[in-house]
Amino acid sequence: GSLLLAVRFYSSPAQLIPSTALGVLLLILSALLAYAGIRRSLRNASLLVPLCLTLSAFWSGYGVILILAGQGVLPAPGDARDALVPGLATFTLALLLLAVVGFLCREPVLALVAAAVALASAHEVALHYSSSLGPSAVACSHLIVCLVGGYFALGRILYFLSKGKVALPGTDLTKEKAQEQGRGSAGSPNPFAAPGLLLNMLSASVFCCRLLGVTHGLSLGHVPWLWAAGTFQIGICVLSYRAMDVLMATAFGFTSILKFAGGYCLLYPTWQPEEPSFPTPFLVVFSILFAVLALFLSLQSPVDGLYLLVFVTYCIALACSPRGFFAGGPQGVAGAIFVASALVALMHLYSVRARAKTLPGKAAVKALLARSSLLKLREGPDPHAPYLGYSKYADAEVLAYGCSVLASFALTATGDPQAPLGTVVIPWVVVAGGILKLLGGSVAFARGKTLESSAFILYSVMWIIWGLTRYSGLYGTARSFHAAVGIVAFMLFNSFIVFCSLFLNMAWFFYSLTFMLIAVSFLLDAIHALPAGYDIAASLIFGLVSFYCFLAALSSSTFEGCCFPMGRPMVQLSGVGAGTTKCLHLPARKASSVKRIADILRNGGTCGIPTDTVYVLVAACSRPDAVERAHRSKRQAQDRPMSLWISSLKQLEPAKHLFTPLLWDFMEAAWPSPISLVIARGEWVDFLGMKDSAKYVGTPQSVAIRIPDCSVTTHLIDLVGPIVVTSANPTGEADTTHHNQVYAKLGDKVDAVLCAGPSPENIASTVVDCTKIDSGNIGFFRVGIIPKSQV
């Protein structure tokens, strides 16, 4: 990317690369950079993540403006300059912050790249205001990036070709990875917060530059910066859910709505001479949501909570100004947002990379709440809490409920039928009610929340369709039978959701029921039978119910115990998910959990445990009743008999004389590993104390036996003795690869689950037939994780 820009500025004013072509290339490179940052973030937190995401946002906005200039959309001589300067100024400061933290945290290559791009942006800003500088200075700065990048690439190539023997200074990533893993990920700050804060600087800079007179006015050329910032913040919102940071993800979702609305306001005057008007009640509600979120966020991070108060002021300033984003008051608050975002971003960048694990002030809040007997903060997400399915994302219900509040209060602004686009409603309804609610539904689906995800996705489609038709002029004055039929179809779907919510909780029942009121108002409007004020009343009722759900979801994600209860199910069913489960979920990393599982097994219980492959259902050999119960709960087929596991060959030493030397040597060579050996049944079974449970294990002719290559499992067998094992899923279904799936598939038929997160492998063990090994033949009942050649 820097090489392309260097060529452009060295060839100036001839412009060897046309603006349109350069813009398209920068957009492609920005997508690749974003992918690189996301892929890096899945492994370890590093300054490379904010650098990649920040540069990606920079080049995407820059590329779109170049395309607009190349296509003649920015005809006046100063239009392209006015469009580029706010973004260039923002990224100069943002990349300088990254460079400073990079040098402090001893990442010289990354710091040099950030400093060089920042220098190039600063030179380009100066070039736009003074021709004496010349474009060569910009090109030279970009060439520094090319040289540093080439040096790093050469170092990596030499490292791979020499198999780690040759490593240029600064290119050996093994030490860096070891340091990152040594820091650990538990309790570490959200690595995506910093780029999200830098994007807040970008949108604020557009309005600051106008207020300070740096640019002559707000125009279409500024829309790419605002919408690039909004789009990237939605992506960072998703990544923050990946980092299990619910509150910052919600904050970025809210701020992205403001960016899309700002872009819409700058776009509107291109086809209409006047500026759009703002729905004041909506902005007041938005400021209340920001204030509530700031209150809860201050309990987790006081710095971030105080920072969000600036957006409360911003929403109030917009509500007080009929001209909205074009007025001086909101632009002055945008200046405060720019400064605050820079300071808080610097804190986040340093806390992610340095030894400091938390932002300032959190310890004081924890000490204050420690004295309270009513409020107790959650210590991070609980990965062992039972829910159906498995997700790497935090719960997005807070954002989804908040978007319901915003969309419903936006509906109260009726607007002018002659100029439906003149009131800024479409971004609030389509982005807030539609796109972000769709995001919430997708995350809920990934978490296994089938009903909630179905409702959120259905409502998002409804908000998008109705927002576009009613407020963009597509609907017009004509009402049709077809629109009524479509709305009736939505109402039928929602009726099913209302019925299902009876089995979930009271809050969800009222949430889905009050949305039916809005659907009814849509239907009455379509058939020309809407009573005066009914749609506003329905919107207010739904908005208030959504606000309560927003508070309840916020409190449950912040505190242990429900400050705002969601209520019990209105209809109780026996079976899976009815009330609280008796199935214990115990973390495998604790020795006390393994001891408790061992006690349960010795007392005749059945448990789901992790192994070196997939999760399994186990019972103690010494408890025939437990083995029989495991056999029944599994609905075991006759062709898939239960197997026997031991922790070491020492448990078979008393019966060693009953095994042939070749078989014994093969067992010593094969174990511990994910290889099960099917051997002939004999008197050796009695030495393991199986008693009456032996009839449930294996077949009358043979028994499968294994020593797993998993320290937790072997330690458990040491405590309990030999165990009987079967896969933790009903016969015929897919293997279970996460502890929550054990409960999802077997329900209350297990007494406890030892939780170790996702399985290390998604493939079961290899089952080898050793009944004829002494004649030189082995067979395979199943080829699993270990291939035939290795056996």
Residue pairs with C-beta under 8 A, 6 or more apart in sequence:
1 25
1 26
1 29
1 33
1 55
1 59
2 116
2 117
2 120
2 142
2 143
2 145
2 146
2 149
3 142
3 146
4 17
4 22
4 25
4 26
4 29
5 22
5 120
5 138
5 139
5 142
6 139
6 140
6 142
6 143
6 146
7 16
7 17
7 139
8 15
8 16
8 17
8 22
8 139
9 124
9 135
9 136
9 138
9 139
9 142
10 135
10 136
10 139
11 17
12 135
17 25
18 70
19 66
19 67
19 69
19 70
20 66
20 67
20 70
20 71
21 70
22 63
22 66
23 62
23 63
23 64
23 65
23 66
23 67
23 70
24 63
24 67
25 63
26 59
26 60
26 62
26 63
26 66
27 59
27 60
27 63
27 64
29 59
30 55
30 56
30 57
30 58
30 59
30 60
30 63
31 56
31 60
33 52
33 53
33 55
33 56
33 59
34 52
34 53
34 56
34 232
34 235
36 48
36 52
37 48
37 49
37 50
37 51
37 52
37 53
37 56
38 239
40 46
40 48
40 49
40 52
41 49
41 191
41 192
41 239
41 242
42 242
43 177
44 177
44 180
44 181
45 180
45 185
45 188
45 191
45 352
45 353
46 107
46 176
46 180
46 191
46 353
47 98
47 101
47 102
47 105
47 107
47 110
47 349
47 352
47 353
48 110
49 191
49 192
49 195
50 98
50 191
50 192
50 194
50 195
50 198
50 349
50 352
51 95
51 98
51 110
51 113
51 114
53 192
53 195
53 232
53 236
54 91
54 94
54 95
54 98
54 195
54 198
55 95
55 117
56 232
57 195
57 198
57 199
57 202
57 228
57 229
57 232
58 87
58 91
60 224
60 228
60 231
60 232
61 87
61 202
61 224
61 225
61 228
61 229
62 84
62 87
64 224
64 228
65 74
65 80
65 83
65 84
65 87
65 221
65 224
65 225
68 74
68 83
68 220
68 221
68 224
69 79
69 80
69 83
73 220
73 221
74 80
74 83
74 219
74 220
74 221
78 216
79 219
79 221
80 221
81 128
82 215
82 216
82 217
82 219
82 221
82 222
83 219
83 221
83 222
83 224
83 225
84 124
84 128
84 221
85 125
85 128
85 209
85 214
85 215
86 202
86 205
86 206
86 208
86 209
86 214
86 215
86 222
86 225
87 202
87 205
87 206
87 225
88 121
88 122
88 124
88 125
89 121
89 125
89 205
89 209
89 214
90 198
90 201
90 202
90 205
90 338
91 117
91 118
91 121
91 202
92 118
92 121
92 122
92 125
93 118
93 201
93 342
94 118
94 198
94 201
94 202
94 342
94 345
95 114
95 115
95 117
95 118
95 121
96 114
96 115
96 118
97 198
97 342
97 345
97 346
97 349
98 110
98 111
98 114
98 349
99 111
99 112
99 114
99 115
99 118
100 111
100 346
101 111
101 346
101 349
101 350
101 353
102 108
102 110
102 111
102 114
103 111
104 350
104 354
105 350
105 353
105 354
107 176
107 353
108 170
109 148
109 151
109 152
109 170
109 171
112 144
112 148
113 145
113 148
113 149
116 141
116 142
116 144
116 145
116 148
117 141
117 142
117 145
119 141
119 144
120 138
120 141
120 142
120 145
123 133
123 137
123 138
123 141
124 138
126 133
127 133
127 134
127 135
127 137
127 138
151 168
151 171
152 170
152 171
154 168
155 167
155 168
155 170
155 171
155 172
156 171
158 166
158 167
158 168
159 166
159 167
159 168
159 171
159 172
164 174
183 355
186 380
187 357
187 358
187 380
188 352
188 357
189 348
189 351
189 352
189 357
189 358
189 359
190 240
190 243
190 245
190 248
190 348
191 243
191 352
192 236
192 239
192 240
192 243
192 245
192 248
193 240
193 245
193 248
193 304
193 348
194 345
194 348
194 349
194 352
195 232
195 236
196 233
196 236
196 237
196 240
196 248
196 252
196 255
197 307
197 341
197 344
197 345
197 348
198 341
198 345
199 229
199 232
199 233
199 236
199 259
200 229
200 255
200 337
200 341
201 337
201 338
201 341
201 342
201 345
202 225
202 228
202 229
203 225
203 226
203 229
203 230
203 255
203 258
203 259
203 262
203 334
204 334
204 335
204 337
204 338
204 341
205 225
205 338
206 218
206 222
206 225
206 226
206 262
206 334
207 218
207 262
207 325
207 330
207 331
207 334
207 335
208 214
208 331
208 334
208 335
208 338
209 215
210 217
210 218
210 331
211 328
211 331
211 332
211 334
211 335
212 335
218 266
218 325
218 326
219 266
220 266
220 267
220 270
222 263
222 266
223 263
223 266
223 267
226 259
226 260
226 262
226 263
226 266
227 259
227 260
227 263
229 256
229 259
230 256
230 257
230 259
230 260
230 263
230 431
231 256
233 252
233 253
233 255
233 256
233 259
234 252
234 253
234 256
234 435
234 436
234 439
236 252
237 249
237 250
237 252
237 253
237 256
237 399
237 436
237 439
238 249
238 393
238 439
238 443
240 248
240 249
240 252
240 394
241 249
241 393
241 394
241 396
241 443
242 392
242 393
242 394
243 394
244 380
244 381
244 393
244 394
245 394
246 394
246 395
246 396
246 398
246 557
247 293
247 296
247 297
247 300
247 304
247 398
247 554
247 557
247 558
248 297
248 304
249 394
249 396
249 399
250 293
250 398
250 399
250 402
251 293
251 297
251 304
251 308
253 399
253 402
253 403
253 436
253 439
254 286
254 289
254 290
254 293
254 311
254 399
254 402
255 311
256 431
256 436
257 286
257 406
257 427
257 428
257 431
257 432
257 436
258 311
258 314
260 427
260 431
261 325
261 424
261 427
261 428
261 431
262 325
263 427
264 276
264 424
264 426
264 427
265 275
265 276
265 324
265 325
265 326
265 424
266 325
268 275
268 276
268 421
268 422
269 275
272 419
272 421
272 422
274 422
275 323
275 324
275 326
276 324
276 421
276 422
276 423
276 424
277 322
277 324
277 422
277 423
277 424
278 318
278 319
278 321
278 322
278 324
278 423
278 424
279 409
279 410
279 412
279 413
279 423
279 424
279 425
279 428
280 319
281 409
281 412
281 413
282 406
282 409
282 410
282 412
282 413
282 428
283 315
283 316
283 318
283 319
284 315
284 316
284 319
285 405
285 406
285 409
285 543
286 315
286 406
287 312
287 315
287 316
287 319
289 402
289 405
289 406
289 550
290 308
290 309
290 311
290 312
290 315
291 309
291 312
292 550
292 551
292 554
293 308
293 402
293 554
294 305
294 306
294 308
294 309
294 312
295 305
296 305
296 554
296 555
296 558
297 304
297 305
297 308
298 304
298 305
298 306
298 365
299 305
299 365
299 369
299 377
299 558
300 362
300 365
300 377
300 558
301 358
301 359
301 361
301 362
302 359
302 360
302 361
302 362
302 364
302 365
303 344
303 347
303 359
303 360
303 361
304 344
304 359
307 340
307 341
307 344
310 333
310 336
310 337
310 340
311 337
313 333
313 336
314 330
314 333
314 334
314 337
317 327
317 329
317 330
317 332
317 333
318 324
318 325
318 330
320 329
321 327
321 329
321 330
324 330
324 424
325 331
347 359
347 360
348 359
350 356
351 357
351 358
351 359
365 377
366 377
369 375
369 376
369 377
375 559
375 563
376 559
376 560
376 561
377 558
377 559
377 560
378 557
378 558
378 559
378 560
381 394
383 755
383 757
384 585
384 586
384 587
384 739
384 755
385 585
386 581
386 583
386 585
386 740
386 743
386 753
387 447
387 448
387 449
387 740
388 448
388 449
388 450
388 577
388 740
388 743
388 744
389 446
389 447
389 448
389 449
389 740
389 741
389 744
390 448
390 737
390 738
390 740
390 741
390 758
391 443
391 446
391 447
391 448
392 446
393 443
393 446
393 447
394 443
394 557
395 443
395 444
395 447
395 553
395 557
396 439
396 440
396 443
396 444
397 440
397 444
397 452
397 549
397 553
398 550
398 553
398 554
398 557
399 436
399 439
399 440
400 436
400 437
400 440
400 441
400 444
400 456
401 511
401 546
401 547
401 549
401 550
401 553
402 546
402 550
403 432
403 433
403 436
403 437
403 440
404 433
404 437
404 459
404 511
404 542
404 543
404 546
404 549
404 550
405 543
405 546
405 547
405 550
406 428
406 432
406 433
407 428
407 429
407 432
407 433
407 434
407 437
407 463
407 467
408 433
408 518
408 539
408 540
408 542
408 543
408 546
409 539
409 540
409 543
410 425
410 428
410 429
410 432
410 433
411 425
411 429
411 518
411 535
411 536
411 539
412 536
412 539
412 540
413 423
413 425
415 422
415 423
415 425
415 471
416 422
416 423
417 477
420 470
420 471
420 472
420 473
420 475
421 471
421 472
421 473
423 471
425 467
425 471
426 467
426 468
426 471
426 472
429 463
429 464
429 466
429 467
429 471
430 463
430 464
430 467
430 468
432 463
433 459
433 460
433 463
433 464
433 467
434 460
434 461
434 463
434 464
434 467
435 460
435 464
437 456
437 457
437 459
437 460
437 463
438 456
438 457
438 460
438 461
440 456
441 452
441 453
441 454
441 455
441 456
441 457
441 460
442 453
442 457
444 452
444 453
444 456
445 453
445 457
448 740
448 744
451 497
451 500
451 501
451 504
451 508
452 504
452 508
454 497
455 494
455 497
455 501
455 508
455 511
455 512
458 490
458 493
458 494
458 497
459 515
462 490
462 519
465 486
466 522
468 474
469 475
469 483
475 483
479 525
479 526
479 527
479 528
480 526
483 526
484 523
484 526
484 527
487 519
487 522
487 523
487 526
488 523
490 519
491 516
491 519
491 520
491 523
494 512
494 515
494 516
494 519
495 516
497 512
498 509
498 512
498 513
498 516
501 508
501 509
501 511
501 512
501 513
502 509
502 569
502 570
502 571
503 569
503 570
503 571
503 572
503 573
504 569
505 566
505 567
505 568
505 569
506 566
506 567
506 568
506 569
506 570
507 545
507 548
507 549
507 552
507 565
507 566
507 567
508 549
508 566
509 567
509 570
510 545
511 545
511 546
511 549
514 538
514 541
514 542
514 545
515 542
517 538
517 541
517 542
518 535
518 538
518 539
518 542
520 538
521 530
521 534
521 535
521 538
521 539
524 530
524 531
524 534
525 535
548 564
549 566
551 564
552 562
552 564
552 565
552 566
555 562
555 563
555 564
556 562
556 564
556 566
572 578
572 579
575 747
575 748
576 744
576 747
576 748
581 743
581 748
582 748
582 751
583 743
583 748
583 750
583 751
583 752
583 753
584 596
584 600
584 751
584 752
584 753
585 739
585 743
585 752
585 753
585 755
586 593
586 596
586 597
586 752
586 753
586 754
586 755
587 593
587 755
587 756
588 594
588 609
588 610
588 712
588 754
588 755
588 756
589 756
593 754
594 712
594 715
594 716
594 719
594 754
595 719
596 752
597 607
597 609
597 716
597 752
597 754
598 716
598 719
598 720
600 607
600 751
600 752
601 607
601 618
601 619
601 620
601 623
601 626
601 716
601 720
601 723
602 620
602 622
602 623
602 720
603 623
604 620
604 623
604 625
604 626
605 619
605 626
605 751
605 752
606 617
606 618
606 619
606 626
606 629
606 630
606 633
606 749
606 750
606 751
607 617
607 618
607 619
607 750
607 751
607 752
607 753
607 754
608 615
608 616
608 617
608 618
608 728
608 736
608 739
608 742
608 743
608 746
608 750
608 752
608 753
608 754
609 615
609 616
609 618
609 712
609 713
609 716
609 753
609 754
610 710
610 712
610 713
610 739
610 754
610 755
610 756
610 759
611 674
611 708
611 710
611 713
611 759
612 672
612 673
612 674
612 708
612 709
612 710
612 713
612 760
612 761
613 674
613 759
613 760
613 761
613 763
613 764
613 765
613 784
613 785
614 727
614 728
614 735
614 736
614 737
614 759
614 761
614 762
614 763
614 764
615 727
615 728
615 735
615 736
615 737
615 738
615 739
615 741
615 742
615 759
616 725
616 726
616 727
616 728
617 630
617 633
617 634
617 725
617 726
617 727
617 728
617 742
617 746
617 750
618 630
618 645
618 723
618 724
618 725
619 626
619 627
619 629
619 630
619 693
619 723
619 724
620 626
620 627
620 720
620 721
620 723
620 724
621 627
621 644
621 688
621 689
621 690
621 691
621 693
621 697
621 721
621 722
621 723
621 724
622 689
622 690
622 691
622 693
622 720
622 721
623 693
624 690
624 691
624 692
624 693
624 696
626 693
627 642
627 693
627 696
627 697
627 724
628 693
628 696
629 749
630 642
630 724
630 726
631 642
631 696
631 726
633 746
633 749
633 750
634 726
634 727
634 730
634 731
634 746
635 730
635 731
636 642
636 726
636 731
637 731
637 732
640 726
640 731
641 697
641 698
641 699
641 704
642 696
642 697
642 698
642 724
642 725
642 726
643 676
643 697
643 698
643 703
643 704
643 705
643 706
643 724
643 725
643 726
644 688
644 690
644 697
644 698
644 703
644 704
644 705
644 706
644 722
644 723
644 724
644 725
645 705
645 706
645 707
645 708
645 713
645 717
645 722
645 723
645 724
645 725
646 652
646 688
646 705
646 706
646 707
646 717
646 722
647 707
647 714
647 715
647 717
647 718
648 707
648 714
649 664
649 667
649 668
649 671
649 707
651 688
651 721
651 722
652 659
652 684
652 687
652 688
654 687
655 683
655 684
655 687
656 664
658 682
658 683
658 684
659 667
659 679
659 684
660 773
660 774
662 773
662 774
663 679
663 770
663 773
663 774
666 677
666 770
666 773
667 677
670 677
670 768
670 791
671 706
671 707
671 709
672 707
672 708
672 709
672 710
672 714
673 707
673 709
673 786
674 706
674 708
674 709
674 761
674 764
674 765
674 766
674 784
674 785
674 786
675 706
675 765
675 766
675 768
675 786
675 791
676 704
676 705
676 706
676 765
676 766
676 767
676 768
677 704
677 705
677 706
677 768
677 770
678 698
678 702
678 703
678 704
678 767
678 768
678 769
678 770
678 771
678 781
679 702
679 703
679 705
679 770
679 771
680 701
680 702
680 771
681 698
681 699
681 700
681 701
681 702
681 703
685 694
685 697
685 703
686 694
688 721
688 722
689 721
689 722
690 697
690 722
693 724
696 724
697 703
697 724
698 704
701 771
702 771
704 767
706 725
706 765
707 714
708 714
712 754
712 756
716 723
716 754
717 723
727 735
727 736
727 764
728 736
728 741
728 742
728 745
728 746
728 750
729 735
729 736
729 741
729 745
729 746
730 745
730 746
733 745
735 762
735 763
735 764
736 742
736 745
736 759
737 758
737 759
737 762
738 757
738 758
738 759
739 753
739 754
739 755
739 756
739 757
742 750
742 753
743 750
743 753
761 785
763 784
763 785
764 782
764 784
764 785
765 782
765 784
765 785
765 786
766 780
766 782
766 783
766 784
766 785
766 786
766 787
766 791
767 780
767 781
767 782
767 784
768 778
768 779
768 780
768 781
768 791
769 778
769 779
769 780
769 781
770 778
772 778
772 779
778 791
780 788
780 791
